Amino acid sequence: MNYVELIQLQAEQVFADKEKAAAWLNKPQPALEGMTSTPFSSSEAGCVAVNWHL
């Protein structure tokens, strides 16, 4: 499992809904410099940052 998949799984657990998780993951996040979580989730440090914001 890669970092992006880990974040997807975590988001699904947080939101208890795959659609809501996907919406959050694909929405630009001000805390992530206005980017979506996917670019940040591709590295260990980015995965930690996105997970923190969840």
Secondary structure, 3 states (H helix, E strand, C coil): CCHHHHHHHHHHHHHCCHHHHHHHHCCCEHHHCCECHHHHHCCHHHHHHHHHHC
